[in-house]
Structure formats: structure tokens, C-alpha cells
Amino acid sequence: MLTTEPVVVRPREADERIRRWESRLVREYDGVPPSLVHEWIERARARLGGARVRGFVPLLVERAVRASARDFPADVPGISGTPLTSWARSTASRLLAQRLPRRWAHSSGVARRAEQVARVLPVEEQDLLVAAAWLHDIGYADELVDTGLHSLDGARYLLRAGAPQRVCDLVAHHSGAAAVAEVLGLADQLAEFGDARGRLRDALWYCDMTTGPDGQPTILDDRLAEIRQRRGPDDPVVRALEINVDERRSAVRRIHRLLRRTTEWRQPLRVRLEAG
């Protein structure tokens, strides 16, 4: 239970409490893109940071974020269940669910995020995003491994299977794969697939970079820290971050801005602090 009693809380302690609540709220409101939850927290903190009774600040920040999350519109209807997205889900499930359950959980989380983020795309691109989200990590499946670059191996399989070229390209180049290919000496082979920079590509990167390894929503900085810790400094993906971490951040930032503009939300702060 959260207390409403005014207590003495040092600024650092309040910050730590808010960060802990942020992780919890991001997971609790899985239907809201994590970057929006993070922004709501930062805006509430900016408005409440000067409160004389600082013990109230984390509580009021949480209340403000919960109000905004309740107002967030539901997922874009009509994307899941299309022939393409149904095939993509079935394919990913067949390749990952039994043998790589954690990878399947992550892919499922990325697909859920894609259904939220699709609102920033033209209608004709929305199911491409969701399909690519389901399929982006199938290259980890043992039967598909060839080069060892999972994005390339997955894209080659999809091309053979007759998937739309744009889905193959999205899978091939998702989340900075070009930098990983450079580290592995596979840049020429990855170039078999086009890298169409734009909103659709950014959206897939956003979905992957705001979903943790078990499918849980997360913010970008926590995702990057988790990748580094889980894989270790010598892993090609971690080494590639030195090349493209700014590109990843930029893609996430661009989609966040679109979400903010295309989503009607409000952040009421109706609670007043009475001091003295």
C-alpha cells in the first residue's frame, strides 16, 4: 500500500522510488508504448519537482501516469488476423515456440508492441510491421542457421518461403543488423536485401528496442543495458552497438514523436499540495 503521510524523502531516494515505479508501470500498462510512459513520468516530475513536501512527489507522479495510461486508446483494430500476420505468427510459433521459448516470448512481445505502434503508419503498411515483428528473430531457429547472422538467415528463409519482399528486407535489417554484419564480415551478403529507411523500418526497431528478452515492455536505456549484460563485451551485437547505438536511439525517438503527435492523451494533475 502507498502511504499518503508526508514523510521526509531525500531527492535521490525519491528518484530511486520513481525509477522503480517506472519499471513496474511500464509492465503494468503493457498496452501503452513504453516511451510514452517514460515521457509522462518525466513531465510529471518536472511539474512536481519543486513541491515543498517531497515525500508526496513519487505518489503524485504515479497518479498522473496512471491517469494518462487509462486514457490511452486501445490497439489499432483489424491488424491481427490478416492472412499475412496470421501466417507470420504461425511460422514464428513453429520455429521458435518449442525449442526457443524465450525467443518466442520476445517475438510475441515485439508483435504486441507493433500492434500499438502501427497507428503511426499508413494503413497499407500496418500488417507489414506486425508480420515483421513476429518474424524478426526466426533466424535463431536451429534449422535456419547458416551464416550465424540471424537477421540474414531469417530473411533468406522468408524469401524462399515466398514472404513479401518488404517483410524480408525489414527482417534482414532490423535493429541495426548492418552494423552486426560489418563486425562479422557479412556486409556484402546482407546487401542482398534492401534497407528502406523510413517510418516502417523505424517502427520495427522501436518495437524490438522497447521489448525485453522475455517479452516484457521496457525503455530503451534498460534494453541496451540488458543486451550488454546478457551478451558480454565480446559479442558481435554488443560490439555493433559502438557503431550504431545512436542510430537505434534516433529510430526510437522518431517513432516516439509520432506516437506523441498521433495519440490524444492528457495528463491531469488535479492534486494540489498544501504546504505549511
N, C-alpha and C positions, 0 to 999 in steps of 0.2 A: 504494500500500500504506500502511496505517495503522501507524505505529510504536508499539511498546509501551514504548519507552525513556522514562524520566521526564525531561522537559525543562522548562525554566523558561518558563512561559507567563503573561503578564500577564492580569489579569481581562478587560480589553477584548478582547485577542486571542482568549481562549477564547470569549467571547461571539460574536465575529465568526465563528469557526470553527463554532460550534453553529448560527448562523443560516444559514450556507452549507450545512451538512449538513441543516438542516431543509428547505430548498428541494429538495435532492436526494432526501431520504427521502419527502417528500410526493409527488414524482413517481414515485419507485421503487415505492412502495406505493400505486398508483393505486386499488387495491381497498378502501382504507380512507378514510373521510371525513377530509379534511384537518384539521378542527378537533380530531379525536381525536389525530392525530399531534402537533399543536401542544401539546395538553394533556399527552401523555405526555412530551414533551421538557421542558416546564416542571416537571412533577412530579419527573422525574429530576434536573433541575438543582437543585431545592430540596433534594433529599436528598443530593446530592453536592457542593453548593456550598462546603461547609466543608472539603473534602478538603485535606490539607496538601500533597499533590503535585498542583497544579492542572493540570499537563500531562496528567494522566490523565482529567480531567473530560470533555472532549468525546468521548473514546473510550468511556467508560462510559455517557454519555448515549446515544450511538448504539447501543451494545449493548442497552441497556434498551428503546429504542424498537423495535429490530428484533425483540426477543423478544415485545413486545406486538403488533406488526403480524402476526407469524406466527400468533398466537393468535386474530386477529380472524376471526369467522365469515364464510363465503362469502356472496355476494349472496343476497337473498331469491329463492327459486326460483319459477318459474311466472308471472312478470310479463311479461317479454319474450315476444313471440309470441302474445299475446292478440289478438283481432280489432281492438280499439281501438289497442293500441300498435303493431301491425303497420301499420295504416292511417296512424297518426301518423308513423311512421318513413318510410314510402313517400312521404307528402305532403311532409315536410320535405326529403327527398332530392331529389324532383322540383323543388322550388322553389329549393333552395339549393346543392346539391352541385356543379353545373357552373358556375354564374355567380358564386356567392359561396362559394368553397370554405373560406375561413377562418371564415365564419359557420356553415357546415355542420360544421366541425371543433369549433367551440364548442358547437353544439347536440348533437353526438354526445357530447361530454364531459359536458354537463349531464344527458343521458339516462343515461349510466353512473353518474353520481353519484346520480340518482334511484333507480336500482335498488338502491343501497346504503342509501339513506336511507328507502326505503319501509317498512322494518321498523318504523318508529315510528308507522305509520298503520294504521287498521283495514283489513282485507283488501279491503273493497269500495272503498277509495279508492286503493289502491296503483297500479292501472293508470291511474287518472286522473292521478296525479302523473307517471308515466313518459310518458304521452301528451303532457301539457302541456310537459314538458321537451323533447321532440322538437320541439314546435311553437312554443315561446315566441318565437322570433325570425323566424318566416316573414314577418312584416310588412316585413322589409327587402328582400324579393324585388321586383324592378322591377315586375312585373305586378300586385303587390298595393298598391303605394304610392299613397296617396290623401291623407290628412291630413298625412303626414310623421311621425306618432307611430306607430312600428312596432307597439307593443303593441295599439293600437286598430285599425290596418289589418289586422293578423293576426287579431284576434278577429272582426272583421266578415266576413272571408273564411271563417273556420271556421263562423260562424253560417250563412252562405249554403250552405256545404258540408254542413250537417246534423250537425256535431260536437255532442257533448253540451254542454248549456248550462254545466255546471260547468267544462269544459275551456276554453270560450270566455271565461268570467269569469276563470279563472286566467291565461290568456294576456294578457287585457286589462290586468290589474292587477299583472303580475309585477314584482318588484324595484323597487317604488316608482314605478310608472308614473303614479300620481295626481299626484305632485309634478312630474314632467316635463310632464304635461298642464296643470298650473297655470301653469308657465312659458310654455308655448306657447299658452295661451288656449283649450285644448281640454277643460277640465274637464267642461263640460256634455255634450259628446259622449261622453267616456269613461264618464260616468254611465249610459249606455245599458246598461252591464254591471255586474252586482253585484260587490261586493268583500267576499266572505265571509271575514272574518278568522278565523283558526284554524290548526290544525296543518297542514292540507293546503296552505294558502297559504304558511305559514312554510317548509314543506319545499321548495316550488319556489324561493322566494327563497334559501334556503340553497344549493340546488344551483347556481343561477346565480351567486351571490356567492362560491362556492368553486371556480369553474372559470374558467380564463383564456381569452383570446381565441382560442387555438389548441387549446382542449380540454383543456389540462393542468390537473391539480388545483393549487389554490393556497389560501393562507389569506386571510381577509377583508381584513386590512390591506394585503397586497400587491395584492389585486384592486382595492381602492379607489384605491391609488396608481397602478396601471396605467391605470385609467379616466381619472383626472385627467391623466396624462401623454399618453395617446394622443389624447384628445379636445380638450384645451386648455380654458382657463378660461371661454371664452365659449359653449361647447357647452351646450345645454339640459340634457343629462343631468348634466353637472358642476355646473351652477347648481342643479339639483334636489337634489344631494347636500347643499347647505346647508340644505335643508328637511327631508330625510328620512334622513340618514345614521344618525341614532340609531335610527330605525325599522328600517332594514336590519340594524344591529348586534343589535337586540333579537330579530329573527326568527332570525338565525343562532344567537344564544345559546340561544334556546328549543329549537331543534332539536338543538343540541349536547348540551344537558342530557338530552334524551330519548334520544339515541343512547348517552350515557354510562350511563343507567339501564337501557336495554333490551339492552345488549350486555355479555356476560360477557367480561371481559378481565382480565388480570393483568399486572403489570409487575415481574417478578422482577429483583432486583438482587443477584446472588449473588457478585459480585466484591468482594472486600474489599481495601481499601488498607492496605498495610503501610508505615508511615512510621517513619523514624528507625532 
